[in-house]
Amino acid sequence: VLNQISSSKQSLTPRANNSDFKSLAQAKVAKNVLNYYSENGMEEALQMAKNIALTFATAFVEQVWNPTDGRDIAVDPETQKTIKDGDINWKVYSPLDVIFDFTVNSAKACTWYLTRSWENKWELAAKFPQYEKEILTSVENVANMKKVRFGHPLYEGESDLVPVYTLIHKKTNVLPEGRYCKFVEAGDTVLIDGPWPHKDGIHRIAFAEQPGTAFGIT
């Protein structure tokens, strides 16, 4: 099934709403941007999401802007650390690592998602030095169970990986600016918290929907 639905590579073609020169020029730029990201992470993430959805009925792709990724553009005069120009990051999740409001009657009614990913604690501490102690002590605990992968099924307390949670709340009447929050478990340490600047951040894939629920079926 995966081979059948992936045999033809998707072709995304931007189209300008207006016929003026500026709009047409923006459409050409958009096409080049799409082609670049299709070859640098997006297609790979979508392929993995389709594979997970075939197994777990649903998969999720998180698309966020990472200000610490991309090319080197300057050096901070105070910290002497390299400043990046930022880039888009994709992460793919199974339903075991995504929390959402399961009481709603359709996936479209979900206004927020909370994802769980494992990140290298040393890299994370370098990105957020003000929370270094909290990050390095936020080890994976038994309550988190084991991440889905091959390996020893027992608790590994000496892992360099720590669970990082990311909340993305869409813009609603209750939260007009939305909310974007990233945190680790130690002391409920919040790394990032603020408005959500984009339209979407979590993309869900399911081959069919369970009527009246937010769950998919294979």
N, C-alpha and C positions, 0 to 999 in steps of 0.2 A: 504494500500500500504506500509506503514511504517513497519508494522508487517511482511509482505512478504519479504521485502528486508533486514530486520534485524534478521530474524529467525535463520540464520546460522552465527555464529561469525567468522569473518575473521581470517585466520591463516597466519601469516607472517613468512616465513622461509628463513633466509639469506643463500646465497650460495656462496662459495669461488670461485673466478675465477681461482685460481691456486691450485694445490694439495700438496703444501709444508706444513710443520707443522705449520708455523706461520699463514698462510692464514686460515687453518682449525680451528686453535685456535681462531682467530679473529671472525670467523663465529659463533662459539659457544658463545662467549661473546656477539655478536650482538643479538643473539636469546634471551639471558637472559635479555638484555636491553629492547628489544621489548616487551617481556612478562611483565616486570616490568611496563613500561609506558602504556601498554594496560589496566592494572589494576589500574593505577593511573592517570586518566585524559584523555587519548587519546580516549578510546572507548566512554566515556561519551560525549566528544566534537564532535566526528563523528556522534553519534546518534542525538544530538541536531542539527547539520548541516543538516542532512537528513530531519529532521522534518521542519526546516526553508525553505529548498529548495522546499519541497512539497507545501508550502504556497506561497513563494515569487519567485519561479522559480530558484533562485540562492541563495547560501549561501557561506560564506567564513570562513575558519579556519586559524587563525593567530598562528604561531608556532615560538616563540622567546625564547632566552636564558635570564633568569632573574638572574643576579648576586647577588641579595639581597634575593634570596629564597634558600631553601635547609637546610642542616645541619650547626650547629655552628662549626667552625673550629679554630677560633682564636679571639683575641680582639685587636683592633687597639690601640697601645700604646699612640697615640696622642689624639684621640677622645674618647677612652674607649668604642667605639661601637663594637658590635659583628660582626665579619666577617663571611659571609656564603660561602659555596662552590658552590652555584648556582644550578639552575635546569631549566628544560624546562617548559614553561607555554603555555597553549592553551586558545585562546579566539575565540568565535564564533560570527559571524556578519550576519545580514540580509543586503540586498542591500541598506537599508536606512542609514546604517552607514559605507558605503564603497564608496570612490571616486576613479574613474579610468578614463582612456581615452576612452570615449564612441565612438570616431570617428574611431577607428580601426575596421578592418573587421573580427576579430575573437578574442576570449579570449586569445589565445596563443600569440597574438601580443601585449598584455598589458605588458609593462615593469615596471610599478609602480602601487602601490596601497596606498591609504591613508585611514586609519581606524580611527573611532571615538569610544572611549569607555569612560565609566564613572568610575572614581576612587575616593576613599575616600581622600579628600584633606589633612586630618591630617596625614594619612599614607604616602601620596606622599611627604608632606613637611618633614617628618622624613627621607625619603630616599634621598631627595635633599635639605638639610638644607640651602644651599647657595641661593636657590630660594624660601625660605619659604614665604616671603611677597608676591611675585607674585602668588604663588600657592594658598594661602589662600584668595586672592582677585579675583581670576579667577572663580567667581561664574557662575553658569549656567544662561544664559540670554535668553530672549524671542526669539532671532534670532535662537537659537539652536532648537527651538520647544521642543517637549516633547519626551523623550525616549519611545520606544515602550514597554509599560507594562500596567497592570491594575492600576487604581488610578485616582486621580483628574486630569482632562485634562488641568487645568490652570497652569500658571507659578508658580514655587515654588522657590523663591529666597533664602530661608533659608536652602536649601539642603546642606548636607555635601559632596555631589558628585560634581565633576567638570569634564568637558569634556577634555579628553586627546587625542591628535592626534598622530598617528604613521605613518610615511612614510617609506616604504620599496621599494627601487629601485633595480631592478636586475642588474647584471653586464652586461654592454653593451660596445660597442665601444666608446660611448660618456662618460660613467662612468665605466671605467674598474674595479674599486673596488666596484661599486654599492654605495648605500647610505642608512643609517639608521638614522632617525631623529624622535625624540619624543619631543612634545612641548605642552604648554598650551596657552590659549588665552591672558592672561594678559601681555601686553607689548610684545607680540610675544615671550614669554620666551621659549628658547630652552633648554630642559633638557639634551638631548643626541643628538650628531651629529657626524657622522663618517662613515667609510666604512661599507658595509654589508658583514660580513665574511662567510655567508652560500650560498648555491645554491638557495634554496627557503625559503620563509617565509610566504607566503600567498597561501593557497590551496583553490581552487574554486571547488564547486560542483554544477552541473546542470544536470538534467535528460535528457535534449535535448538542442540542440543549435539552435538559430535563425541564419539561414544562412546569412553571410555577416555582422554580428554584433558581439559585445562582450557580448550580453545578452543571457540568457537561457530562456527556456519555461518549464512549469510544465509537 
